[in-house]
Amino acid sequence: MIKVMIAKPGLDGHDRGAKVVAKALRDAGMEVIYTGIRQTPEQIAQSAVDEDVDVLGISILSGAHMKLVPKILELLKKMGSNMPVFVGGIIPKEDAKRLKEIGVVEVYGPGTPTSEIAEQVRKFVEHSNA
Amino acid sequence: MSNTRMREDEFLEGIKSHDRRSLAKMLSLCEKDPETANVLLDKLEKKTSHVVGITGSPGVGKSTLISAILDKMNGKNVGVIVVDPSSPFTGGALLGDRVRMQSHATNEKFFIRSFANRGALGGLSPSIYEACDTFESFGMDNVIIETVGVGQSEIDVSNIADTVIVVLSPDNGDEIQMMKAGLMEIADLFVINKSDNPRSQILLSRLRAMTAGSKEVPIYLTNAVTSEGVERLVRALDSRFFQILSDGTLSQKRRKRLLNHVKSMIRRELDRLVQSFEIDGISPKEMRDHIIEELCRKKRL
């Protein structure tokens, strides 16, 4: 059984995307923990570690991804976790590239088929267990 | 599936030294491999925590109430187990109880863990006994268990909790619903949540009328969103624990819990055997005999 956490950091409350992905992963047979909106990086990292999820998905549409995502990665590392982290939202190409350089496994923009996300989440988990 | 595996002795040391990450991994083990978890739990000292079960229909405010209870529990170590339903079709689940409790996510005294019920029918997770034991081994003062949003007959929480709170809300049906057997009978305490709704007074008088003449069950009114009435409830929980500890009720409850834990272990073993059986050309009775034989042969320890 794959356990995923879908989290929404920062101040934007646009949670439609996060909910669509959470529901799609649920329908793909995964256990999805949803944190709700306006979470701090600390809340997200601690929750993901406490829930011992296999993958963490972060949804951001506020533009603050270059501040929030590195912070979450840093906290996870500090807590001894190397779980795969993916990001969804409105992320400019060059930022997406940079995020992947610092350890994000994938960045999904608008229009990504949810089936593709589910399939890739399975792969992330396989890789991290290999 | 965990991205970092732990060895047995690491688990034991981790739990003993109150390492949060070990607790997280141990709870995963309870779900993935409950038999091994039971072996490890046997080697750990257990604290007697007050195990409080919180149950009620979907949407009455169970998660919000737990969050409000945690607000009033400063200084205590509390483990929270929240259970939501798995899909009978895909096996997937959306675990959303945390949403109401996230303000406590970084409090080092509290540990919240979500479970899917994975097809268990009684409102809890198949690994609930192991998970609860794990929290007690970790030294929690309280363990709070939130069931899935229940109907009328999901009453497994009364097999594990020392105290069962049945949460009702004013928009929950008439008194005939309250007269039905099952859920309403397992309450050690009733909470009428959303007390700002004027109809809560009507519910209160109906509930009083219904419980009159039988076992006295205290009723508390709360508004979990504003915390109104929650402090009183928390105090009541504390004094109830003291009372059941001294009058012998607790040891009865613990005996019942132990028996149910054992039953759940046997059921798990049985399920595995039944599923692995070739059923071609064999009558139900023959199959039963084979399985019982197999079960006896597998007897371990």
Boltz contact constraints between the chains, C-beta under 6 A:
constraints:
  - contact:
      token1: [A, 26]
      token2: [B, 92]
      max_distance: 6.0
  - contact:
      token1: [A, 26]
      token2: [B, 94]
      max_distance: 6.0
  - contact:
      token1: [A, 27]
      token2: [B, 90]
      max_distance: 6.0
  - contact:
      token1: [A, 27]
      token2: [B, 92]
      max_distance: 6.0
  - contact:
      token1: [A, 29]
      token2: [B, 90]
      max_distance: 6.0
  - contact:
      token1: [A, 29]
      token2: [B, 91]
      max_distance: 6.0
  - contact:
      token1: [A, 29]
      token2: [B, 92]
      max_distance: 6.0
  - contact:
      token1: [A, 30]
      token2: [B, 92]
      max_distance: 6.0
  - contact:
      token1: [A, 31]
      token2: [B, 93]
      max_distance: 6.0
  - contact:
      token1: [A, 31]
      token2: [B, 116]
      max_distance: 6.0
  - contact:
      token1: [A, 32]
      token2: [B, 94]
      max_distance: 6.0
  - contact:
      token1: [A, 33]
      token2: [B, 95]
      max_distance: 6.0
  - contact:
      token1: [A, 33]
      token2: [B, 114]
      max_distance: 6.0
  - contact:
      token1: [A, 34]
      token2: [B, 96]
      max_distance: 6.0
  - contact:
      token1: [A, 35]
      token2: [B, 98]
      max_distance: 6.0
  - contact:
      token1: [A, 35]
      token2: [B, 102]
      max_distance: 6.0
  - contact:
      token1: [A, 36]
      token2: [B, 99]
      max_distance: 6.0
  - contact:
      token1: [A, 36]
      token2: [B, 102]
      max_distance: 6.0
  - contact:
      token1: [A, 42]
      token2: [B, 106]
      max_distance: 6.0
  - contact:
      token1: [A, 43]
      token2: [B, 102]
      max_distance: 6.0
  - contact:
      token1: [A, 43]
      token2: [B, 105]
      max_distance: 6.0
  - contact:
      token1: [A, 43]
      token2: [B, 106]
      max_distance: 6.0
  - contact:
      token1: [A, 46]
      token2: [B, 105]
      max_distance: 6.0
  - contact:
      token1: [A, 46]
      token2: [B, 106]
      max_distance: 6.0
  - contact:
      token1: [A, 47]
      token2: [B, 105]
      max_distance: 6.0
  - contact:
      token1: [A, 50]
      token2: [B, 24]
      max_distance: 6.0
  - contact:
      token1: [A, 52]
      token2: [B, 24]
      max_distance: 6.0
  - contact:
      token1: [A, 52]
      token2: [B, 28]
      max_distance: 6.0
  - contact:
      token1: [A, 54]
      token2: [B, 1]
      max_distance: 6.0
  - contact:
      token1: [A, 80]
      token2: [B, 21]
      max_distance: 6.0
  - contact:
      token1: [A, 82]
      token2: [B, 3]
      max_distance: 6.0
  - contact:
      token1: [A, 83]
      token2: [B, 3]
      max_distance: 6.0
  - contact:
      token1: [A, 128]
      token2: [B, 3]
      max_distance: 6.0
  - contact:
      token1: [A, 129]
      token2: [B, 1]
      max_distance: 6.0
